[in-house]
């Protein structure tokens, strides 16, 4: 069997199945909050419907972006072009010559391993980008493909204060605020700045919560998490780049944010790839085209693409917390 015969085995169905099934890099935020609520769109644009909730206001970050927004009674509707990410790799002539030296099952396995390796590298890159965008969405930000913030939704509600208050009392306030916003109780995590986290730990120690077993530490993928009164306080140290290129923390000192675990709150939309073969199939989160022979004997191209936009549909459910000095 020749190399060209093996390549013909990689039909559109085969390569789409391969990239879908390949396990990519760790994507905890996407998997935990967005994956279950991924929705396809047919075109290059999507309309994001964002519930206003109590005290939610929209801030336009980039010049001209306000033209994309409709301010309706209960929702903001943002019509936005989906960011496109495309990658290409080449199976080079010298590699093809090496494959041609193999016979039978050996050449099929070698070529398949090469293509699978390239697909995994592409998917890893896409998932890293998507994970960063999901992190922004957790904080009520809509970010474009370069990581720049297009819009930011913030609540004008007064943050729930943890100072001079027992931890379980503050948690009751969070529970009530979420029910007011979502109409039902939902599980949640609390992402904390270092300062907020340390103060809650100190409060739990002073109250004797570790001794009476209402507080404890757990290790999750190397992160030490405080579990207090049944709720998880997670240290969060990730940064982002603002519109001026400055690096900023998602959480300021002494602040924290409630992240509900609910399909009502998060969504990711994805569109059809800009490729002639993409019209033959429904939109895919990750698209891969059949290997294409390059002119002048330069090898075979492996092209992939992702068009996706994660966002928070209910920014009013992102309850802000503070632990004052």
C-alpha positions in Angstrom: 0.0 0.0 0.0 1.3 3.4 -1.0 1.1 6.7 1.0 -1.6 8.1 -1.2 -3.7 5.0 -0.7 -3.4 5.4 3.1 -4.3 9.1 2.9 -7.5 8.2 1.0 -8.6 6.3 4.1 -8.8 9.6 5.9 -12.2 10.7 4.7 -14.0 13.8 6.1 -16.0 11.6 8.5 -12.9 9.8 9.7 -10.9 12.9 10.5 -13.8 14.7 12.1 -14.4 11.7 14.3 -10.7 11.6 15.2 -10.4 15.2 16.3 -13.6 15.0 18.3 -12.4 11.9 20.2 -8.8 13.0 20.8 -8.3 14.0 24.5 -6.9 17.5 24.7 -5.1 19.3 27.5 -6.8 19.9 30.8 -9.7 22.3 30.5 -11.3 22.4 33.9 -13.3 25.6 33.5 -14.8 24.6 30.1 -15.6 21.1 31.2 -17.2 22.1 34.5 -19.3 25.1 33.4 -19.6 25.4 29.6 -19.3 22.0 27.9 -22.9 20.8 28.8 -24.4 24.0 27.3 -22.6 24.3 23.9 -24.8 25.4 21.0 -24.1 25.5 17.3 -24.9 28.4 15.0 -24.9 28.2 11.2 -23.2 31.5 10.3 -20.2 33.6 11.2 -22.1 35.6 13.8 -24.0 34.8 17.0 -26.5 36.7 19.1 -25.6 36.5 22.7 -28.6 37.0 25.0 -27.6 38.2 28.4 -30.2 38.6 31.2 -29.9 41.9 33.0 -30.8 40.7 36.4 -30.8 43.0 39.4 -28.3 45.8 39.0 -26.4 44.4 36.0 -24.9 47.1 33.8 -23.0 46.8 30.5 -19.7 48.5 30.0 -18.4 48.8 26.4 -14.7 48.4 26.4 -13.6 48.8 22.8 -14.4 51.8 20.6 -17.4 51.0 18.3 -18.4 47.9 20.1 -21.6 49.6 21.4 -23.1 49.3 17.9 -23.3 45.6 18.4 -25.7 45.9 21.4 -29.5 46.0 21.7 -30.7 47.1 25.1 -34.1 45.4 25.5 -36.4 45.2 28.5 -35.0 42.2 30.2 -31.9 41.3 28.2 -28.9 42.7 26.4 -28.6 41.2 22.9 -25.1 41.4 21.5 -24.5 40.4 17.8 -20.9 39.4 17.5 -18.7 37.8 14.9 -17.3 34.6 16.2 -13.5 34.6 16.5 -11.9 32.2 14.1 -8.8 30.2 15.0 -7.2 28.2 12.3 -4.0 26.0 12.2 -2.2 24.2 9.4 0.6 21.6 9.6 2.3 19.8 6.7 3.4 16.2 6.3 6.7 16.9 4.5 8.1 15.1 1.5 10.9 13.5 3.5 8.3 12.1 5.9 6.3 10.7 3.0 9.5 9.0 1.7 10.0 7.4 5.1 6.4 6.2 5.2 6.8 4.7 1.7 9.6 2.4 3.0 7.0 0.6 5.2 4.6 -2.0 4.0 1.1 -3.3 4.8 -0.3 -2.5 8.2 2.9 -0.7 9.3 2.4 2.2 6.9 -1.2 2.6 7.8 -0.4 2.8 11.5 2.6 5.2 11.0 0.6 7.6 8.9 -2.4 7.4 11.2 -0.1 8.1 14.2 1.3 11.2 12.4 -2.1 12.6 11.6 -3.4 11.9 15.1 -0.3 13.7 16.6 -0.9 16.8 14.5 -4.7 16.8 15.4 -3.9 16.6 19.1 -1.4 19.5 18.9 -4.0 21.6 17.2 -6.8 20.7 19.6 -4.5 21.4 22.6 -3.9 24.9 21.2 -7.6 25.4 20.7 -8.5 24.2 24.1 -5.9 26.4 25.8 -7.4 29.4 24.0 -11.0 28.4 24.7 -10.2 27.8 28.4 -8.8 31.3 28.7 -11.9 32.7 27.1 -14.1 30.7 29.5 -12.2 32.1 32.4 -13.1 35.6 31.2 -16.7 34.6 30.9 -16.8 33.4 34.5 -16.2 37.0 35.5 -18.8 38.5 33.2 -16.4 39.4 30.4 -16.8 38.8 26.7 -13.4 38.5 25.2 -12.3 38.2 21.6 -9.8 35.8 20.1 -6.8 37.9 21.1 -7.9 37.9 24.7 -9.1 41.6 24.6 -12.2 42.4 26.6 -15.1 43.6 24.3 -17.7 43.9 26.9 -17.9 43.6 30.7 -21.0 43.1 32.7 -20.8 44.2 36.3 -23.3 44.4 39.1 -24.1 47.6 40.9 -25.3 45.5 43.9 -23.3 46.0 47.1 -20.8 43.1 47.6 -21.6 40.8 50.4 -19.3 41.6 53.3 -17.5 38.8 55.3 -15.9 41.0 57.9 -17.5 41.0 61.4 -19.8 38.2 60.3 -19.8 34.4 60.9 -19.0 32.4 57.8 -22.3 30.5 57.7 -24.2 33.8 58.0 -22.4 35.2 55.0 -23.1 32.0 53.1 -26.8 32.3 53.9 -26.7 35.8 52.3 -25.1 34.3 49.1 -27.8 31.5 49.0 -30.6 34.1 49.2 -29.0 36.3 46.5 -28.7 33.3 44.1 -32.3 32.3 44.7 -33.4 35.9 44.0 -31.5 35.8 40.7 -32.0 32.2 39.5 -35.3 31.3 41.2 -33.8 28.2 42.8 -30.9 27.1 45.0 -27.8 26.0 43.0 -24.4 24.6 44.1 -21.5 27.1 43.8 -17.8 27.6 44.4 -16.2 30.8 45.7 -13.1 32.0 43.8 -11.0 34.1 46.2 -8.1 36.5 46.0 -5.1 35.4 48.2 -6.1 38.0 50.8 -9.7 37.0 50.9 -8.8 33.4 51.2 -6.3 33.9 54.0 -8.8 36.0 56.0 -11.5 33.3 55.7 -9.0 30.7 56.8 -8.1 32.8 59.8 -11.7 33.4 60.7 -12.4 29.6 60.5 -9.4 28.9 62.8 -10.5 31.6 65.3 -14.1 30.1 65.4 -12.7 26.6 66.0 -14.2 25.3 62.7 -11.2 23.0 62.0 -11.5 21.4 65.4 -15.2 20.9 65.2 -14.9 19.6 61.6 -17.0 22.3 59.9 -13.8 23.4 58.0 -11.1 21.4 56.3 -8.6 21.5 53.5 -8.7 19.4 50.3 -6.2 19.1 47.5 -7.5 19.4 44.0 -5.0 19.2 41.2 -2.4 20.8 43.4 -4.6 23.6 44.6 -5.3 23.7 48.3 -9.0 24.4 48.8 -10.8 25.4 52.0 -14.2 23.7 52.5 -16.2 25.6 55.1 -19.8 24.9 56.1 -20.1 22.8 52.9 -18.9 25.4 50.5 -15.5 25.5 48.6 -13.3 28.6 48.9 -10.8 28.3 46.0 -7.7 30.5 45.7 -7.7 32.1 42.2 -4.6 33.8 40.9 -5.2 34.1 37.1 -4.6 37.4 35.2 -5.7 38.8 31.9 -4.6 41.6 29.5 -6.7 44.7 29.4 -7.4 46.9 26.4 -4.1 48.8 27.0 -2.0 45.7 27.1 -1.7 45.8 30.9 -1.8 42.6 33.0 -4.5 42.6 35.6 -5.8 40.1 38.2 -9.3 38.9 37.7 -9.8 39.3 41.4 -8.5 42.4 43.3 -7.1 42.1 46.8 -9.7 41.2 49.5 -12.3 40.3 46.9 -14.0 37.1 45.8 -16.8 36.0 43.5 -19.5 33.3 43.6 -19.4 31.0 40.6 -22.7 29.0 40.3 -22.7 25.5 38.9 -25.8 25.9 36.7 -26.6 25.6 33.0 -28.7 28.7 33.4 -25.6 30.8 33.8 -23.0 29.8 31.1 -23.1 29.1 27.4 -20.7 28.6 24.5 -21.7 29.1 20.9 -19.7 27.7 18.0 -20.0 28.1 14.3 -19.2 26.4 11.0 -15.6 26.5 9.8 -14.6 28.7 6.9 -13.7 25.7 4.6 -15.4 24.3 1.5 -15.7 20.9 3.2 -17.4 22.4 6.2 -20.6 23.0 4.2 -21.1 19.2 4.0 -21.5 18.8 7.8 -23.2 20.4 10.7 -21.2 23.0 12.7 -18.5 21.4 14.8 -16.6 22.8 17.8 -13.4 21.5 16.2 -13.2 21.1 12.5 -10.6 19.1 10.5 -10.4 18.9 6.7 -9.3 15.9 4.7 -5.5 15.9 4.0 -4.8 18.0 0.9 -1.9 17.5 -1.5 0.1 20.6 -1.9 1.4 21.8 -5.3 5.0 21.2 -6.5 5.4 18.1 -4.3 5.6 20.1 -1.0 3.7 17.4 0.9 0.2 17.2 2.4 -1.6 19.9 4.5 -3.6 19.1 7.6 -6.0 22.0 8.2 -8.1 22.5 11.3 -10.3 25.3 12.7 -12.3 26.4 15.7 -14.9 29.2 15.9 -16.3 29.6 19.5 -17.4 32.2 22.0 -18.1 31.3 25.7 -20.1 33.8 27.7 -22.1 34.3 30.9 -25.8 34.5 30.3 -26.7 35.6 33.9 -24.0 37.9 35.2 -26.3 38.9 38.0 -25.6 35.4 39.5 -21.9 36.2 39.8 -22.2 37.5 43.4 -19.4 39.8 44.5 -17.9 39.3 47.9 -15.5 41.4 50.0 -13.5 41.0 53.2 -12.7 44.5 54.3 -9.6 45.4 56.3 
